Amino acid sequence: MAIPNELLRAARESSPSRILPGEPMSRSELADAANEYLFTTTGERYDLDRHQIARYERGEVRWPSAPYRTALRAVLGADNDASLGFTRGSRSSASTVALPGGATSEGWEAASVIATAEEMTRHDVTLSRRQAITAAGGFAAGAALTDPLQAWLTPRVAVARGTVRLNPVEVATWEEIVTRLRRWSAEPAGMLLRKAAIAQLSDVNDQLREVGSGPEARRGFRVAAELASITGSMSWDAGLHPAAQRYYTLAVQYAKVADDPALAARCLAAFARQCFDLGHPDDGLELVQLAQYGTRKVADPGLRALLATREAWAYAQLGQHAPFRRAVLLAEDHFAEYTESTGERSAYGLDRAELHGVIGARYRDLAKHEPTHAEEARRHITAALELRDSGRPRNRAFDLIALARVHLITAEPEHACELIHQTLALASDWSKGRVGTKLRDFHGEAAHFGALPAVRETRDRIAAVLTA
């Protein structure tokens, strides 16, 4: 049985009503005031209502989403979450993995971030894949994952304190290397390319040790953030999830030192996507909402669209229809506004094909809870396949697997198998990464139709690819 949140109820009842003089604030008034605060500070509309406030007061929800906690603190004049009875529960943590940095702003100073990166890269660059997997342990979840990142919202910039000035030509070279690594990260180069990225990060980090503040220093730390984020994605693709978590966290810290909230939000969005892949939508949603709140005053429509797709991803996995549809509509609106001014160019990896692909796959997630969404999933994924750049085979493989899984939901297993056969022609080089994970998902979901010869053959072919 849930323990009532007496602190929240007392805080509300000690706040005067704006409508009835002499009466305490009602739950409806509190919800309306919180929504008004969020609209004023973020420009986004939220739908907190009296029923949700009642759930908070009954203790059914002990840790509301980050925007709602922020709004309730502001409306009720609370100094922190704990004073309103909001605490992280004992939601499962896969391990006690320590993420870099800490919950205090001191852990995010340039010197601390550089020292953390030095230790990480020196250790990781020498490991073989077997050693990396053995040393990895479990991945972090719940408060162990999200709490260290709360310090990103501290207002002061973690400026560098050194005196060395970076050479602009050298920084430009680093930026070109980042561009190449990002392009190569879409190739099945495996652990060798990951080590190259770690080595480059180590070299850049070493040269940032004595750097002073200024535009070139910020460019240098942005490069380091990009390299850490790329390394995180490569680690995730290699199945090294704890390492990916550490590098994503490091990327956010570098971006903080660079005073680049949009870059930090992009890193958090990538981190959230890993959470969804691991089946932790609550953690992913917390990271997305941190990114949204931290960039509420600076995000352009492209970044807002990206974060809205991640928010929709969380709601789809959680089976929450209404907030999912709201997030999808916001993503489409922000994307339209962005492309009107930039054409199809995107700094966020979110072109029209990717938008359709992500939304379609999320409708598929939702269709697992409510099959009527399968047709909408099919429509979006088909559009993604038609628009996909032929030079992005891994994204096409994701689309084909997603569409095949839709056909399983609609009880069309033979058609699903035809799509998987197309995928396997593309996927053999990707079997150790995210494509392999999606194939495993299909393999498990197709077991329901395992008596059919076509399904048996397809599952056997998948198993052969995954064990090769």
TIDRENBA-298284 format. One record per residue (C-alpha): chain; x, y, z; residue in three letters. Coordinates in Angstrom, 2 decimals. Layout:
unit|u|v|w|code
A|X|Y|Z|ala
...
This chain:
unit|u|v|w|code
A|0.00|0.00|0.00|met
A|1.30|3.44|-0.93|ala
A|2.32|5.77|1.92|ile
A|0.52|9.14|1.63|pro
A|2.72|12.11|0.77|asn
A|1.82|14.33|3.70|glu
A|4.52|16.88|2.89|leu
A|3.04|17.65|-0.51|leu
A|-0.50|17.85|0.84|arg
A|0.62|20.12|3.69|ala
A|2.49|22.39|1.28|ala
A|-0.60|22.72|-0.91|arg
A|-2.95|23.32|1.99|glu
A|-0.65|25.98|3.43|ser
A|-0.77|27.88|0.11|ser
A|-3.70|30.28|-0.23|pro
A|-6.30|29.83|-2.92|ser
A|-6.24|32.39|-5.72|arg
A|-9.98|31.97|-6.21|ile
A|-11.48|31.62|-2.72|leu
A|-9.96|34.03|-0.16|pro
A|-9.25|32.35|3.14|gly
A|-9.27|28.86|1.63|glu
A|-6.27|26.64|0.84|pro
A|-5.22|26.01|-2.74|met
A|-7.19|23.17|-4.32|ser
A|-5.63|20.36|-6.31|arg
A|-7.07|21.80|-9.50|ser
A|-5.56|25.21|-8.75|glu
A|-2.19|23.67|-8.03|leu
A|-2.25|21.73|-11.30|ala
A|-3.30|24.83|-13.26|asp
A|-0.59|26.94|-11.60|ala
A|2.05|24.33|-12.42|ala
A|0.94|24.13|-16.06|asn
A|0.97|27.94|-16.27|glu
A|4.49|28.08|-14.84|tyr
A|5.74|25.50|-17.33|leu
A|4.16|27.28|-20.28|phe
A|5.69|30.59|-19.18|thr
A|9.18|29.13|-18.70|thr
A|9.34|26.60|-21.55|thr
A|6.73|27.68|-24.12|gly
A|5.34|24.12|-24.05|glu
A|1.87|23.12|-22.88|arg
A|1.58|20.50|-20.15|tyr
A|-1.49|18.64|-18.97|asp
A|-1.08|18.11|-15.22|leu
A|-4.53|17.82|-13.61|asp
A|-6.14|17.39|-10.18|arg
A|-6.25|13.60|-10.55|his
A|-2.49|13.47|-10.97|gln
A|-2.00|15.76|-7.97|ile
A|-4.22|13.39|-5.99|ala
A|-2.02|10.48|-7.03|arg
A|1.04|12.39|-5.85|tyr
A|-0.59|13.12|-2.50|glu
A|-1.70|9.49|-2.08|arg
A|1.91|8.47|-2.59|gly
A|1.18|6.44|-5.73|glu
A|3.80|8.48|-7.58|val
A|6.83|9.35|-5.47|arg
A|8.98|10.83|-8.26|trp
A|7.07|12.91|-10.82|pro
A|8.79|13.88|-14.05|ser
A|11.44|16.62|-13.88|ala
A|9.28|19.46|-15.32|pro
A|6.43|18.75|-12.88|tyr
A|8.79|18.61|-9.91|arg
A|10.32|21.93|-10.98|thr
A|6.91|23.56|-11.42|ala
A|5.57|22.30|-8.09|leu
A|8.67|23.55|-6.28|arg
A|8.21|26.99|-7.87|ala
A|4.48|27.23|-7.19|val
A|4.72|25.95|-3.62|leu
A|7.94|27.80|-2.78|gly
A|9.89|24.64|-1.96|ala
A|13.68|24.63|-1.85|asp
A|14.10|21.04|-3.03|asn
A|12.23|17.90|-4.03|asp
A|12.56|16.25|-0.63|ala
A|10.67|19.08|1.08|ser
A|7.65|18.11|-1.06|leu
A|8.05|14.43|-0.24|gly
A|9.47|13.54|-3.63|phe
A|12.09|10.80|-3.44|thr
A|13.48|8.30|-5.87|arg
A|12.12|4.86|-5.14|gly
A|14.03|1.61|-5.10|ser
A|13.49|1.00|-8.81|arg
A|15.87|-1.71|-9.84|ser
A|19.47|-0.90|-10.51|ser
A|21.30|-3.50|-12.54|ala
A|24.48|-2.79|-10.63|ser
A|26.35|-0.29|-8.54|thr
A|28.26|1.06|-11.50|val
A|29.70|4.48|-10.69|ala
A|29.18|7.06|-13.37|leu
A|31.78|9.83|-13.78|pro
A|31.28|13.08|-11.94|gly
A|28.82|13.60|-9.14|gly
A|25.63|15.36|-8.14|ala
A|27.49|18.48|-7.04|thr
A|28.66|21.23|-9.33|ser
A|32.25|20.82|-8.08|glu
A|32.46|17.46|-9.90|gly
A|31.80|19.31|-13.15|trp
A|34.69|21.76|-13.08|glu
A|37.06|21.52|-16.03|ala
A|39.91|20.01|-14.00|ala
A|37.67|17.30|-12.55|ser
A|36.21|16.42|-15.94|val
A|39.66|16.22|-17.51|ile
A|40.93|13.99|-14.69|ala
A|37.95|11.66|-15.05|thr
A|38.44|11.44|-18.82|ala
A|42.15|10.71|-18.39|glu
A|41.45|7.80|-16.09|glu
A|38.71|6.39|-18.33|met
A|40.62|6.60|-21.60|thr
A|43.93|5.32|-20.19|arg
A|42.13|2.25|-18.89|his
A|39.85|1.59|-21.87|asp
A|42.26|2.04|-24.75|val
A|44.35|-0.97|-23.67|thr
A|41.48|-3.43|-23.18|leu
A|40.59|-6.19|-25.59|ser
A|36.92|-6.83|-26.25|arg
A|36.97|-9.85|-23.91|arg
A|38.63|-7.80|-21.17|gln
A|36.19|-4.91|-21.73|ala
A|33.18|-7.18|-21.35|ile
A|34.68|-8.89|-18.29|thr
A|35.50|-5.56|-16.64|ala
A|32.19|-3.94|-17.51|ala
A|29.96|-5.50|-14.88|gly
A|26.33|-4.40|-14.96|gly
A|24.83|-1.19|-16.21|phe
A|23.42|1.53|-13.99|ala
A|19.70|2.28|-13.70|ala
A|17.37|4.44|-11.66|gly
A|18.84|7.06|-9.36|ala
A|22.38|5.69|-9.85|ala
A|22.11|6.69|-13.50|leu
A|20.11|9.91|-13.50|thr
A|21.02|11.64|-10.24|asp
A|24.67|12.42|-11.17|pro
A|23.38|14.29|-14.22|leu
A|21.16|16.67|-12.25|gln
A|24.16|18.98|-11.73|ala
A|24.03|19.83|-15.43|trp
A|21.20|22.22|-14.52|leu
A|23.36|24.28|-12.14|thr
A|23.45|27.78|-13.62|pro
A|27.14|28.58|-13.42|arg
A|29.52|27.60|-16.20|val
A|32.33|25.22|-15.25|ala
A|35.07|27.38|-16.80|val
A|38.59|26.23|-17.50|ala
A|41.27|27.75|-15.24|arg
A|44.48|27.26|-17.23|gly
A|46.50|29.75|-19.27|thr
A|47.36|27.92|-22.51|val
A|45.69|29.16|-25.72|arg
A|44.65|26.56|-28.28|leu
A|45.77|26.88|-31.88|asn
A|42.63|27.51|-34.02|pro
A|44.09|25.47|-36.89|val
A|44.60|22.49|-34.61|glu
A|41.08|22.79|-33.23|val
A|39.73|22.87|-36.79|ala
A|41.65|19.63|-37.44|thr
A|40.04|18.06|-34.38|trp
A|36.63|19.10|-35.65|glu
A|37.34|17.46|-39.01|glu
A|38.34|14.26|-37.19|ile
A|35.03|14.36|-35.30|val
A|33.17|14.63|-38.61|thr
A|35.03|11.63|-40.01|arg
A|34.56|9.52|-36.88|leu
A|30.86|10.29|-36.82|arg
A|30.60|9.17|-40.43|arg
A|32.71|6.06|-39.79|trp
A|30.66|5.20|-36.67|ser
A|27.90|4.19|-39.09|ala
A|30.25|1.54|-40.50|glu
A|30.75|-1.94|-38.98|pro
A|34.35|-1.34|-37.90|ala
A|33.84|-2.73|-34.40|gly
A|36.30|-2.41|-31.54|met
A|39.19|-1.11|-33.66|leu
A|37.35|2.12|-34.53|leu
A|36.19|2.48|-30.93|arg
A|39.80|2.35|-29.77|lys
A|40.72|4.98|-32.35|ala
A|37.99|7.26|-30.98|ala
A|39.20|6.69|-27.40|ile
A|42.78|7.43|-28.41|ala
A|41.72|10.66|-30.12|gln
A|39.69|11.65|-27.06|leu
A|42.69|10.96|-24.84|ser
A|44.92|13.17|-27.01|asp
A|42.43|16.06|-27.05|val
A|41.81|15.72|-23.32|asn
A|45.55|15.88|-22.61|asp
A|45.84|19.14|-24.56|gln
A|42.88|20.64|-22.70|leu
A|44.60|20.16|-19.35|arg
A|46.14|23.65|-19.15|glu
A|43.82|25.49|-21.49|val
A|42.35|28.81|-20.41|gly
A|38.91|30.19|-21.04|ser
A|37.80|31.76|-24.30|gly
A|36.22|30.85|-27.66|pro
A|38.93|28.39|-28.75|glu
A|38.82|26.65|-25.37|ala
A|35.07|26.20|-25.71|arg
A|35.59|24.78|-29.21|arg
A|38.10|22.33|-27.75|gly
A|35.74|21.15|-25.05|phe
A|32.95|20.82|-27.62|arg
A|35.23|18.54|-29.64|val
A|35.87|16.47|-26.51|ala
A|32.12|16.23|-25.86|ala
A|31.49|15.06|-29.43|glu
A|34.27|12.47|-29.16|leu
A|32.93|11.17|-25.83|ala
A|29.42|10.91|-27.28|ser
A|30.69|9.06|-30.37|ile
A|32.65|6.70|-28.12|thr
A|29.52|6.15|-26.06|gly
A|27.55|5.17|-29.16|ser
A|30.34|2.88|-30.37|met
A|30.46|1.25|-26.93|ser
A|26.70|0.76|-26.96|trp
A|26.88|-0.74|-30.45|asp
A|29.56|-3.15|-29.21|ala
A|27.33|-4.23|-26.31|gly
A|29.52|-2.45|-23.73|leu
A|26.63|-0.72|-22.03|his
A|28.33|0.39|-18.78|pro
A|31.15|1.97|-20.80|ala
A|28.58|3.69|-23.03|ala
A|26.89|5.15|-19.96|gln
A|30.17|6.50|-18.63|arg
A|31.11|8.12|-21.95|tyr
A|27.67|9.67|-22.43|tyr
A|27.89|11.17|-18.95|thr
A|31.39|12.44|-19.70|leu
A|30.07|14.00|-22.93|ala
A|27.47|15.98|-20.99|val
A|30.16|17.16|-18.57|gln
A|32.44|18.31|-21.39|tyr
A|29.50|20.16|-22.96|ala
A|28.86|21.85|-19.63|lys
A|32.45|23.09|-19.52|val
A|32.06|24.26|-23.13|ala
A|28.93|26.20|-22.11|asp
A|26.98|24.47|-24.90|asp
A|23.58|23.37|-23.54|pro
A|22.32|22.28|-26.97|ala
A|25.23|19.86|-27.32|leu
A|24.65|18.56|-23.80|ala
A|20.99|17.97|-24.71|ala
A|22.02|16.02|-27.82|arg
A|24.27|13.83|-25.66|cys
A|21.43|13.28|-23.19|leu
A|19.16|12.34|-26.10|ala
A|21.66|9.70|-27.24|ala
A|21.96|8.47|-23.64|phe
A|18.16|8.23|-23.41|ala
A|18.03|6.16|-26.58|arg
A|20.36|3.63|-24.98|gln
A|18.01|3.47|-21.97|cys
A|15.10|2.67|-24.28|phe
A|17.15|-0.02|-25.99|asp
A|17.83|-1.59|-22.57|leu
A|14.14|-1.47|-21.61|gly
A|14.38|1.40|-19.09|his
A|11.89|3.99|-20.40|pro
A|11.60|5.74|-17.02|asp
A|15.32|6.50|-17.01|asp
A|15.21|7.58|-20.63|gly
A|12.29|9.90|-19.97|leu
A|14.11|11.47|-17.02|glu
A|17.15|12.18|-19.21|leu
A|14.99|13.64|-22.00|val
A|13.18|15.91|-19.57|gln
A|16.51|17.06|-18.13|leu
A|17.55|17.98|-21.68|ala
A|14.26|19.75|-22.40|gln
A|14.32|21.76|-19.20|tyr
A|18.00|22.66|-19.51|gly
A|17.53|24.02|-23.04|thr
A|14.07|25.56|-22.60|arg
A|15.40|29.05|-23.40|lys
A|17.92|28.20|-26.12|val
A|16.68|25.16|-28.08|ala
A|15.94|25.69|-31.75|asp
A|13.06|23.80|-33.43|pro
A|15.40|21.04|-34.62|gly
A|16.54|20.21|-31.10|leu
A|12.97|20.46|-29.79|arg
A|11.88|18.01|-32.50|ala
A|14.66|15.56|-31.59|leu
A|13.82|15.67|-27.88|leu
A|10.10|15.30|-28.60|ala
A|10.79|12.08|-30.54|thr
A|12.73|10.76|-27.55|arg
A|9.90|11.75|-25.21|glu
A|7.42|9.93|-27.46|ala
A|9.70|6.90|-27.37|trp
A|9.44|6.72|-23.59|ala
A|5.66|7.10|-23.55|tyr
A|5.27|4.43|-26.24|ala
A|7.29|1.92|-24.23|gln
A|5.26|2.83|-21.14|leu
A|1.99|2.40|-23.07|gly
A|0.84|5.95|-22.28|gln
A|-1.28|6.89|-25.30|his
A|-2.26|10.52|-24.64|ala
A|1.21|11.89|-23.79|pro
A|2.65|9.84|-26.66|phe
A|0.34|11.49|-29.19|arg
A|1.10|14.92|-27.73|arg
A|4.84|14.34|-28.06|ala
A|4.49|13.08|-31.66|val
A|2.48|16.15|-32.67|leu
A|5.11|18.40|-31.08|leu
A|7.90|16.56|-32.89|ala
A|6.15|16.98|-36.24|glu
A|5.38|20.65|-35.59|asp
A|8.92|21.49|-34.47|his
A|10.42|19.54|-37.38|phe
A|8.24|21.41|-39.89|ala
A|9.30|24.73|-38.38|glu
A|12.96|23.70|-38.50|tyr
A|12.97|22.49|-42.10|thr
A|11.14|25.60|-43.30|glu
A|14.24|27.61|-42.42|ser
A|16.98|25.03|-43.13|thr
A|15.60|22.81|-45.88|gly
A|16.44|19.17|-45.21|glu
A|19.77|19.95|-43.53|arg
A|19.88|18.87|-39.92|ser
A|22.51|19.12|-37.22|ala
A|20.59|16.54|-35.19|tyr
A|20.56|13.51|-37.49|gly
A|16.82|13.98|-37.88|leu
A|15.88|14.25|-41.54|asp
A|12.42|13.43|-42.87|arg
A|13.21|9.73|-43.27|ala
A|14.51|9.46|-39.71|glu
A|11.45|11.28|-38.34|leu
A|9.12|8.81|-40.06|his
A|11.27|5.87|-38.98|gly
A|11.40|6.87|-35.33|val
A|7.69|7.72|-35.12|ile
A|6.76|4.52|-36.93|gly
A|8.83|2.35|-34.63|ala
A|7.26|4.08|-31.64|arg
A|3.77|3.42|-32.96|tyr
A|4.89|-0.19|-33.18|arg
A|5.91|-0.09|-29.52|asp
A|2.48|1.30|-28.70|leu
A|0.80|-1.33|-30.90|ala
A|2.15|-4.00|-28.56|lys
A|-0.18|-2.49|-25.95|his
A|-2.97|-1.60|-28.40|glu
A|-2.86|-3.31|-31.84|pro
A|-5.00|-0.62|-33.49|thr
A|-1.82|1.50|-33.76|his
A|-0.19|-1.04|-36.10|ala
A|-1.50|0.60|-39.27|glu
A|-0.06|3.98|-38.26|glu
A|3.27|2.26|-37.58|ala
A|3.19|0.64|-41.01|arg
A|2.44|3.95|-42.74|arg
A|5.33|5.81|-41.11|his
A|7.92|3.03|-41.52|ile
A|6.99|2.55|-45.17|thr
A|7.49|6.28|-45.72|ala
A|10.90|6.06|-44.02|ala
A|11.97|3.23|-46.32|leu
A|10.95|5.25|-49.37|glu
A|12.90|8.30|-48.20|leu
A|16.02|6.59|-46.80|arg
A|19.38|7.50|-48.24|asp
A|20.83|4.38|-49.88|ser
A|24.13|5.23|-48.25|gly
A|22.72|4.46|-44.79|arg
A|22.25|0.67|-44.83|pro
A|22.07|0.30|-41.08|arg
A|19.12|2.70|-40.85|asn
A|17.39|0.78|-43.65|arg
A|17.97|-2.45|-41.69|ala
A|16.34|-0.85|-38.63|phe
A|13.32|0.13|-40.76|asp
A|12.96|-3.34|-42.28|leu
A|13.12|-5.05|-38.89|ile
A|10.63|-2.56|-37.43|ala
A|8.20|-3.16|-40.29|leu
A|8.64|-6.92|-39.94|ala
A|7.75|-6.68|-36.26|arg
A|4.61|-4.73|-37.21|val
A|3.61|-7.63|-39.47|his
A|3.97|-9.98|-36.50|leu
A|1.55|-7.81|-34.53|ile
A|-0.95|-7.93|-37.43|thr
A|-0.51|-11.73|-37.73|ala
A|1.26|-11.63|-41.12|glu
A|4.32|-13.75|-40.26|pro
A|5.19|-14.77|-43.85|glu
A|5.42|-11.14|-44.93|his
A|7.48|-10.40|-41.83|ala
A|9.92|-13.16|-42.78|cys
A|10.32|-11.76|-46.30|glu
A|11.41|-8.44|-44.81|leu
A|13.86|-10.14|-42.45|ile
A|15.44|-11.96|-45.39|his
A|16.08|-8.55|-46.97|gln
A|17.55|-7.38|-43.68|thr
A|19.92|-10.32|-43.32|leu
A|21.54|-9.38|-46.61|ala
A|22.47|-6.06|-44.95|leu
A|22.90|-7.12|-41.35|ala
A|25.69|-9.69|-41.25|ser
A|28.29|-7.02|-40.50|asp
A|26.09|-5.46|-37.81|trp
A|25.12|-8.57|-35.84|ser
A|27.14|-7.60|-32.75|lys
A|25.50|-4.21|-32.42|gly
A|22.07|-2.62|-32.36|arg
A|20.88|-4.37|-35.52|val
A|21.66|-7.67|-33.81|gly
A|19.63|-6.56|-30.79|thr
A|16.63|-5.79|-32.98|lys
A|16.99|-9.16|-34.76|leu
A|16.97|-10.88|-31.36|arg
A|13.76|-9.02|-30.55|asp
A|12.18|-10.30|-33.77|phe
A|13.46|-13.82|-33.09|his
A|11.71|-13.87|-29.72|gly
A|8.48|-12.28|-30.94|glu
A|8.27|-14.67|-33.92|ala
A|8.29|-17.71|-31.62|ala
A|4.51|-17.35|-31.39|his
A|4.36|-18.41|-35.06|phe
A|7.13|-21.00|-34.73|gly
A|5.05|-23.83|-36.15|ala
A|5.12|-22.25|-39.62|leu
A|7.98|-23.50|-41.84|pro
A|8.82|-20.00|-43.10|ala
A|9.13|-18.71|-39.54|val
A|11.25|-21.66|-38.42|arg
A|13.61|-21.11|-41.34|glu
A|13.85|-17.37|-40.66|thr
A|14.51|-17.85|-36.97|arg
A|17.23|-20.39|-37.77|asp
A|18.85|-17.93|-40.20|arg
A|18.75|-15.19|-37.57|ile
A|20.34|-17.49|-35.00|ala
A|23.10|-18.37|-37.47|ala
A|23.87|-14.69|-38.13|val
A|23.89|-13.82|-34.45|leu
A|26.23|-16.65|-33.49|thr
A|28.60|-16.30|-36.44|ala
